[in-house]
Protein backbone atom coordinates (compact mmCIF):
# COMPACT_ATOMS: atom_id res chain seq x y z
CA UNK A 1 0.00 0.00 0.00
CA UNK A 2 2.86 2.45 0.85
CA UNK A 3 4.55 1.71 -2.45
CA UNK A 4 1.33 2.45 -4.35
CA UNK A 5 0.97 5.80 -2.50
CA UNK A 6 4.52 6.85 -3.41
CA UNK A 7 3.94 6.14 -7.10
CA UNK A 8 0.74 8.17 -7.05
CA UNK A 9 2.49 11.16 -5.44
CA UNK A 10 5.21 11.07 -8.10
CA UNK A 11 2.64 11.67 -10.87
CA UNK A 12 0.85 14.80 -9.69
CA UNK A 13 -1.26 16.34 -12.49
CA UNK A 14 0.47 19.57 -13.56
CA UNK A 15 -1.54 20.17 -16.75
CA UNK A 16 -3.00 23.34 -15.17
CA UNK A 17 0.38 25.00 -15.60
CA UNK A 18 -0.04 25.24 -19.38
CA UNK A 19 -3.15 27.49 -19.48
CA UNK A 20 -1.75 29.41 -16.49
CA UNK A 21 1.47 30.13 -18.41
CA UNK A 22 -0.55 31.17 -21.48
CA UNK A 23 -2.60 33.56 -19.35
CA UNK A 24 0.53 35.18 -17.92
CA UNK A 25 1.98 35.54 -21.42
CA UNK A 26 -1.18 37.22 -22.73
CA UNK A 27 -1.32 39.56 -19.74
CA UNK A 28 2.28 40.54 -20.41
CA UNK A 29 1.39 41.18 -24.05
CA UNK A 30 -1.56 43.34 -23.01
CA UNK A 31 0.56 45.55 -20.75
CA UNK A 32 3.21 45.96 -23.45
CA UNK A 33 0.57 46.94 -26.02
CA UNK A 34 -1.01 49.45 -23.64
CA UNK A 35 2.40 50.98 -23.04
CA UNK A 36 3.16 51.08 -26.77
CA UNK A 37 -0.12 52.84 -27.52
CA UNK A 38 1.16 55.92 -25.69
CA UNK A 39 3.85 56.56 -28.32
CA UNK A 40 3.68 57.32 -32.03
CA UNK A 41 7.19 56.19 -32.95
CA UNK A 42 6.31 53.74 -35.71
CA UNK A 43 9.82 52.37 -36.05
CA UNK A 44 10.13 51.51 -32.37
CA UNK A 45 6.57 50.21 -32.23
CA UNK A 46 7.01 47.88 -35.21
CA UNK A 47 10.25 46.55 -33.76
CA UNK A 48 8.46 45.86 -30.48
CA UNK A 49 5.63 44.16 -32.36
CA UNK A 50 7.97 41.83 -34.24
CA UNK A 51 9.79 40.86 -31.05
CA UNK A 52 6.54 40.26 -29.22
CA UNK A 53 5.11 38.15 -32.04
CA UNK A 54 8.27 36.06 -32.17
CA UNK A 55 8.14 35.45 -28.43
CA UNK A 56 4.47 34.53 -28.44
CA UNK A 57 4.58 32.26 -31.48
CA UNK A 58 7.63 30.33 -30.26
CA UNK A 59 6.10 29.15 -26.99
CA UNK A 60 4.25 25.87 -26.47
CA UNK A 61 0.59 26.05 -25.64
CA UNK A 62 -0.06 29.31 -27.54
CA UNK A 63 -3.13 29.09 -29.76
CA UNK A 64 -2.35 28.62 -33.46
CA UNK A 65 -5.18 30.97 -34.47
CA UNK A 66 -4.71 34.74 -34.27
CA UNK A 67 -4.11 35.45 -30.60
CA UNK A 68 -5.62 38.18 -28.45
CA UNK A 69 -2.24 39.89 -28.28
CA UNK A 70 -2.00 40.01 -32.11
CA UNK A 71 -5.46 41.56 -32.32
CA UNK A 72 -4.55 44.19 -29.72
CA UNK A 73 -1.33 45.01 -31.57
CA UNK A 74 -3.16 45.39 -34.88
CA UNK A 75 -5.69 47.78 -33.36
CA UNK A 76 -2.95 49.81 -31.69
CA UNK A 77 -1.03 50.06 -34.96
CA UNK A 78 -4.12 51.41 -36.75
CA UNK A 79 -4.56 54.02 -34.02
CA UNK A 80 -0.89 55.00 -34.17
CA UNK A 81 -0.95 55.35 -37.95
CA UNK A 82 -4.05 57.54 -37.65
CA UNK A 83 -2.33 59.94 -35.26
CA UNK A 84 0.70 60.15 -37.54
CA UNK A 85 -1.49 60.99 -40.53
CA UNK A 86 -3.41 63.60 -38.55
CA UNK A 87 -0.13 65.24 -37.57
CA UNK A 88 0.97 65.28 -41.22
CA UNK A 89 -2.36 66.83 -42.21
CA UNK A 90 -2.06 69.44 -39.45
CA UNK A 91 1.43 70.32 -40.65
CA UNK A 92 0.15 70.98 -44.18
CA UNK A 93 -2.73 73.10 -42.94
CA UNK A 94 -0.50 75.09 -40.58
CA UNK A 95 1.91 75.80 -43.40
CA UNK A 96 -0.89 77.08 -45.62
CA UNK A 97 -2.28 79.24 -42.80
CA UNK A 98 1.13 80.75 -42.10
CA UNK A 99 1.93 81.41 -45.77
CA UNK A 100 -1.39 83.24 -46.19
CA UNK A 101 -1.08 85.32 -42.99
CA UNK A 102 -4.17 83.80 -41.39
CA UNK A 103 -2.74 82.74 -38.02
CA UNK A 104 -4.98 85.19 -36.13
CA UNK A 105 -8.12 83.90 -37.83
CA UNK A 106 -7.49 80.16 -38.15
CA UNK A 107 -5.99 77.60 -35.77
CA UNK A 108 -5.58 73.83 -35.67
CA UNK A 109 -5.51 71.39 -32.75
CA UNK A 110 -5.34 67.63 -32.31
CA UNK A 111 -7.43 66.42 -29.38
CA UNK A 112 -8.57 62.83 -28.72
CA UNK A 113 -7.43 61.63 -32.15
CA UNK A 114 -9.43 64.36 -33.90
CA UNK A 115 -7.96 67.24 -35.85
CA UNK A 116 -10.01 70.40 -35.48
CA UNK A 117 -9.51 73.44 -37.68
CA UNK A 118 -11.26 76.51 -36.21
CA UNK A 119 -12.07 79.55 -38.37
CA UNK A 120 -13.32 82.75 -36.76
CA UNK A 121 -16.62 83.87 -38.25
CA UNK A 122 -15.30 87.34 -39.12
CA UNK A 123 -12.88 85.69 -41.54
CA UNK A 124 -15.73 84.02 -43.40
CA UNK A 125 -18.96 85.99 -43.06
CA UNK A 126 -20.45 89.39 -42.56
CA UNK A 127 -22.49 89.80 -39.39
CA UNK A 128 -25.77 87.87 -39.55
CA UNK A 129 -24.93 86.43 -42.98
CA UNK A 130 -24.16 82.88 -44.15
CA UNK A 131 -22.65 83.97 -47.48
CA UNK A 132 -18.93 83.16 -47.51
CA UNK A 133 -16.81 86.18 -48.35
CA UNK A 134 -15.19 85.93 -51.80
CA UNK A 135 -11.67 86.27 -50.36
CA UNK A 136 -12.38 83.48 -47.87
CA UNK A 137 -13.47 80.89 -50.40
CA UNK A 138 -9.80 80.32 -51.18
CA UNK A 139 -8.93 78.80 -47.81
CA UNK A 140 -11.96 76.50 -47.89
CA UNK A 141 -11.01 75.25 -51.35
CA UNK A 142 -7.43 74.77 -50.15
CA UNK A 143 -8.70 72.65 -47.25
CA UNK A 144 -10.62 70.49 -49.72
CA UNK A 145 -7.49 69.96 -51.80
CA UNK A 146 -5.46 68.97 -48.74
CA UNK A 147 -8.20 66.67 -47.38
CA UNK A 148 -8.33 64.96 -50.75
CA UNK A 149 -4.91 63.50 -49.95
CA UNK A 150 -6.29 61.73 -46.85
CA UNK A 151 -9.24 59.71 -48.16
CA UNK A 152 -9.85 57.53 -45.10
CA UNK A 153 -11.05 60.30 -42.80
CA UNK A 154 -14.51 61.74 -42.29
CA UNK A 155 -14.95 65.51 -42.23
CA UNK A 156 -17.55 67.28 -40.07
CA UNK A 157 -18.17 70.95 -40.84
CA UNK A 158 -19.82 72.55 -37.80
CA UNK A 159 -21.24 76.04 -37.45
CA UNK A 160 -21.37 77.88 -34.09
CA UNK A 161 -22.76 81.22 -32.95
CA UNK A 162 -22.82 83.26 -29.75
CA UNK A 163 -25.96 83.50 -27.62
CA UNK A 164 -27.17 86.85 -28.96
CA UNK A 165 -30.59 86.50 -30.64
CA UNK A 166 -30.58 87.09 -34.38
CA UNK A 167 -33.05 89.50 -35.95
CA UNK A 168 -33.39 89.41 -39.73
CA UNK A 169 -35.71 88.11 -42.42
CA UNK A 170 -33.36 85.30 -43.48
CA UNK A 171 -32.81 83.33 -40.28
CA UNK A 172 -35.26 82.59 -37.50
CA UNK A 173 -32.63 81.53 -34.99
CA UNK A 174 -28.92 81.05 -34.37
CA UNK A 175 -29.45 77.39 -35.14
CA UNK A 176 -30.59 78.27 -38.65
CA UNK A 177 -27.67 80.64 -39.13
CA UNK A 178 -25.02 78.16 -37.90
CA UNK A 179 -26.46 75.34 -40.01
CA UNK A 180 -26.51 77.40 -43.19
CA UNK A 181 -22.96 78.62 -42.61
CA UNK A 182 -21.69 75.06 -42.18
CA UNK A 183 -23.57 73.90 -45.27
CA UNK A 184 -22.22 76.72 -47.42
CA UNK A 185 -18.64 75.97 -46.36
CA UNK A 186 -19.12 72.28 -47.12
CA UNK A 187 -20.50 73.08 -50.58
CA UNK A 188 -17.40 75.12 -51.39
CA UNK A 189 -15.19 72.19 -50.38
CA UNK A 190 -17.18 69.93 -52.66
CA UNK A 191 -16.45 72.06 -55.69
CA UNK A 192 -13.35 69.85 -55.66
CA UNK A 193 -14.71 66.92 -57.68
CA UNK A 194 -11.97 64.64 -56.36
CA UNK A 195 -13.29 64.94 -52.81
CA UNK A 196 -15.70 62.11 -52.00
CA UNK A 197 -19.04 63.65 -50.83
CA UNK A 198 -19.66 60.63 -48.61
CA UNK A 199 -16.87 61.81 -46.34
CA UNK A 200 -18.47 65.16 -45.47
CA UNK A 201 -21.20 66.15 -43.04
CA UNK A 202 -22.49 69.65 -42.23
CA UNK A 203 -24.17 70.51 -38.92
CA UNK A 204 -25.21 73.60 -36.98
CA UNK A 205 -24.86 73.80 -33.20
CA UNK A 206 -26.15 77.31 -32.78
CA UNK A 207 -25.11 78.81 -29.44
CA UNK A 208 -25.10 75.52 -27.56
CA UNK A 209 -21.43 74.51 -27.70
CA UNK A 210 -19.52 77.62 -26.64
CA UNK A 211 -15.77 77.59 -26.06
CA UNK A 212 -15.78 80.88 -24.12
CA UNK A 213 -18.10 82.93 -21.91
CA UNK A 214 -20.83 84.81 -23.75
CA UNK A 215 -20.71 87.59 -21.15
CA UNK A 216 -17.95 89.53 -22.93
CA UNK A 217 -17.38 90.81 -26.46
CA UNK A 218 -14.17 88.80 -26.72
CA UNK A 219 -15.88 85.62 -25.54
CA UNK A 220 -18.75 85.96 -27.98
CA UNK A 221 -16.27 86.55 -30.82
CA UNK A 222 -14.54 83.25 -29.99
CA UNK A 223 -17.85 81.39 -29.96
CA UNK A 224 -18.79 82.60 -33.44
CA UNK A 225 -16.83 80.15 -35.55
CA UNK A 226 -16.82 77.33 -38.07
CA UNK A 227 -15.01 74.14 -37.14
CA UNK A 228 -13.77 71.55 -39.59
CA UNK A 229 -13.32 68.33 -37.62
CA UNK A 230 -11.38 65.47 -39.17
CA UNK A 231 -11.92 62.25 -37.27
CA UNK A 232 -10.30 58.85 -37.28
CA UNK A 233 -13.19 56.82 -38.63
CA UNK A 234 -12.08 54.78 -41.62
CA UNK A 235 -14.18 55.33 -44.73
CA UNK A 236 -15.13 52.07 -46.44
C-alpha positions as CSV (number, residue, x, y, z in Angstrom):
1,X,0.0,0.0,0.0
2,X,2.9,2.4,0.9
3,X,4.5,1.7,-2.4
4,X,1.3,2.5,-4.3
5,X,1.0,5.8,-2.5
6,X,4.5,6.8,-3.4
7,X,3.9,6.1,-7.1
8,X,0.7,8.2,-7.0
9,X,2.5,11.2,-5.4
10,X,5.2,11.1,-8.1
11,X,2.6,11.7,-10.9
12,X,0.9,14.8,-9.7
13,X,-1.3,16.3,-12.5
14,X,0.5,19.6,-13.6
15,X,-1.5,20.2,-16.8
16,X,-3.0,23.3,-15.2
17,X,0.4,25.0,-15.6
18,X,0.0,25.2,-19.4
19,X,-3.2,27.5,-19.5
20,X,-1.8,29.4,-16.5
21,X,1.5,30.1,-18.4
22,X,-0.5,31.2,-21.5
23,X,-2.6,33.6,-19.3
24,X,0.5,35.2,-17.9
25,X,2.0,35.5,-21.4
26,X,-1.2,37.2,-22.7
27,X,-1.3,39.6,-19.7
28,X,2.3,40.5,-20.4
29,X,1.4,41.2,-24.1
30,X,-1.6,43.3,-23.0
31,X,0.6,45.6,-20.7
32,X,3.2,46.0,-23.4
33,X,0.6,46.9,-26.0
34,X,-1.0,49.5,-23.6
35,X,2.4,51.0,-23.0
36,X,3.2,51.1,-26.8
37,X,-0.1,52.8,-27.5
38,X,1.2,55.9,-25.7
39,X,3.9,56.6,-28.3
40,X,3.7,57.3,-32.0
41,X,7.2,56.2,-33.0
42,X,6.3,53.7,-35.7
43,X,9.8,52.4,-36.1
44,X,10.1,51.5,-32.4
45,X,6.6,50.2,-32.2
46,X,7.0,47.9,-35.2
47,X,10.3,46.6,-33.8
48,X,8.5,45.9,-30.5
49,X,5.6,44.2,-32.4
50,X,8.0,41.8,-34.2
51,X,9.8,40.9,-31.1
52,X,6.5,40.3,-29.2
53,X,5.1,38.1,-32.0
54,X,8.3,36.1,-32.2
55,X,8.1,35.5,-28.4
56,X,4.5,34.5,-28.4
57,X,4.6,32.3,-31.5
58,X,7.6,30.3,-30.3
59,X,6.1,29.2,-27.0
60,X,4.3,25.9,-26.5
61,X,0.6,26.1,-25.6
62,X,-0.1,29.3,-27.5
63,X,-3.1,29.1,-29.8
64,X,-2.3,28.6,-33.5
65,X,-5.2,31.0,-34.5
66,X,-4.7,34.7,-34.3
67,X,-4.1,35.5,-30.6
68,X,-5.6,38.2,-28.5
69,X,-2.2,39.9,-28.3
70,X,-2.0,40.0,-32.1
71,X,-5.5,41.6,-32.3
72,X,-4.5,44.2,-29.7
73,X,-1.3,45.0,-31.6
74,X,-3.2,45.4,-34.9
75,X,-5.7,47.8,-33.4
76,X,-2.9,49.8,-31.7
77,X,-1.0,50.1,-35.0
78,X,-4.1,51.4,-36.7
79,X,-4.6,54.0,-34.0
80,X,-0.9,55.0,-34.2
81,X,-1.0,55.4,-38.0
82,X,-4.0,57.5,-37.7
83,X,-2.3,59.9,-35.3
84,X,0.7,60.2,-37.5
85,X,-1.5,61.0,-40.5
86,X,-3.4,63.6,-38.6
87,X,-0.1,65.2,-37.6
88,X,1.0,65.3,-41.2
89,X,-2.4,66.8,-42.2
90,X,-2.1,69.4,-39.4
91,X,1.4,70.3,-40.6
92,X,0.2,71.0,-44.2
93,X,-2.7,73.1,-42.9
94,X,-0.5,75.1,-40.6
95,X,1.9,75.8,-43.4
96,X,-0.9,77.1,-45.6
97,X,-2.3,79.2,-42.8
98,X,1.1,80.8,-42.1
99,X,1.9,81.4,-45.8
100,X,-1.4,83.2,-46.2
101,X,-1.1,85.3,-43.0
102,X,-4.2,83.8,-41.4
103,X,-2.7,82.7,-38.0
104,X,-5.0,85.2,-36.1
105,X,-8.1,83.9,-37.8
106,X,-7.5,80.2,-38.1
107,X,-6.0,77.6,-35.8
108,X,-5.6,73.8,-35.7
109,X,-5.5,71.4,-32.8
110,X,-5.3,67.6,-32.3
111,X,-7.4,66.4,-29.4
112,X,-8.6,62.8,-28.7
113,X,-7.4,61.6,-32.2
114,X,-9.4,64.4,-33.9
115,X,-8.0,67.2,-35.8
116,X,-10.0,70.4,-35.5
117,X,-9.5,73.4,-37.7
118,X,-11.3,76.5,-36.2
119,X,-12.1,79.5,-38.4
120,X,-13.3,82.8,-36.8
121,X,-16.6,83.9,-38.2
122,X,-15.3,87.3,-39.1
123,X,-12.9,85.7,-41.5
124,X,-15.7,84.0,-43.4
125,X,-19.0,86.0,-43.1
126,X,-20.4,89.4,-42.6
127,X,-22.5,89.8,-39.4
128,X,-25.8,87.9,-39.6
129,X,-24.9,86.4,-43.0
130,X,-24.2,82.9,-44.2
131,X,-22.6,84.0,-47.5
132,X,-18.9,83.2,-47.5
133,X,-16.8,86.2,-48.3
134,X,-15.2,85.9,-51.8
135,X,-11.7,86.3,-50.4
136,X,-12.4,83.5,-47.9
137,X,-13.5,80.9,-50.4
138,X,-9.8,80.3,-51.2
139,X,-8.9,78.8,-47.8
140,X,-12.0,76.5,-47.9
141,X,-11.0,75.3,-51.3
142,X,-7.4,74.8,-50.1
143,X,-8.7,72.6,-47.3
144,X,-10.6,70.5,-49.7
145,X,-7.5,70.0,-51.8
146,X,-5.5,69.0,-48.7
147,X,-8.2,66.7,-47.4
148,X,-8.3,65.0,-50.8
149,X,-4.9,63.5,-49.9
150,X,-6.3,61.7,-46.8
151,X,-9.2,59.7,-48.2
152,X,-9.9,57.5,-45.1
153,X,-11.1,60.3,-42.8
154,X,-14.5,61.7,-42.3
155,X,-14.9,65.5,-42.2
156,X,-17.5,67.3,-40.1
157,X,-18.2,70.9,-40.8
158,X,-19.8,72.5,-37.8
159,X,-21.2,76.0,-37.4
160,X,-21.4,77.9,-34.1
161,X,-22.8,81.2,-32.9
162,X,-22.8,83.3,-29.7
163,X,-26.0,83.5,-27.6
164,X,-27.2,86.8,-29.0
165,X,-30.6,86.5,-30.6
166,X,-30.6,87.1,-34.4
167,X,-33.1,89.5,-35.9
168,X,-33.4,89.4,-39.7
169,X,-35.7,88.1,-42.4
170,X,-33.4,85.3,-43.5
171,X,-32.8,83.3,-40.3
172,X,-35.3,82.6,-37.5
173,X,-32.6,81.5,-35.0
174,X,-28.9,81.0,-34.4
175,X,-29.4,77.4,-35.1
176,X,-30.6,78.3,-38.6
177,X,-27.7,80.6,-39.1
178,X,-25.0,78.2,-37.9
179,X,-26.5,75.3,-40.0
180,X,-26.5,77.4,-43.2
181,X,-23.0,78.6,-42.6
182,X,-21.7,75.1,-42.2
183,X,-23.6,73.9,-45.3
184,X,-22.2,76.7,-47.4
185,X,-18.6,76.0,-46.4
186,X,-19.1,72.3,-47.1
187,X,-20.5,73.1,-50.6
188,X,-17.4,75.1,-51.4
189,X,-15.2,72.2,-50.4
190,X,-17.2,69.9,-52.7
191,X,-16.5,72.1,-55.7
192,X,-13.3,69.8,-55.7
193,X,-14.7,66.9,-57.7
194,X,-12.0,64.6,-56.4
195,X,-13.3,64.9,-52.8
196,X,-15.7,62.1,-52.0
197,X,-19.0,63.7,-50.8
198,X,-19.7,60.6,-48.6
199,X,-16.9,61.8,-46.3
200,X,-18.5,65.2,-45.5
201,X,-21.2,66.2,-43.0
202,X,-22.5,69.6,-42.2
203,X,-24.2,70.5,-38.9
204,X,-25.2,73.6,-37.0
205,X,-24.9,73.8,-33.2
206,X,-26.1,77.3,-32.8
207,X,-25.1,78.8,-29.4
208,X,-25.1,75.5,-27.6
209,X,-21.4,74.5,-27.7
210,X,-19.5,77.6,-26.6
211,X,-15.8,77.6,-26.1
212,X,-15.8,80.9,-24.1
213,X,-18.1,82.9,-21.9
214,X,-20.8,84.8,-23.7
215,X,-20.7,87.6,-21.2
216,X,-17.9,89.5,-22.9
217,X,-17.4,90.8,-26.5
218,X,-14.2,88.8,-26.7
219,X,-15.9,85.6,-25.5
220,X,-18.7,86.0,-28.0
221,X,-16.3,86.6,-30.8
222,X,-14.5,83.2,-30.0
223,X,-17.8,81.4,-30.0
224,X,-18.8,82.6,-33.4
225,X,-16.8,80.1,-35.6
226,X,-16.8,77.3,-38.1
227,X,-15.0,74.1,-37.1
228,X,-13.8,71.6,-39.6
229,X,-13.3,68.3,-37.6
230,X,-11.4,65.5,-39.2
231,X,-11.9,62.3,-37.3
232,X,-10.3,58.9,-37.3
233,X,-13.2,56.8,-38.6
234,X,-12.1,54.8,-41.6
235,X,-14.2,55.3,-44.7
236,X,-15.1,52.1,-46.4
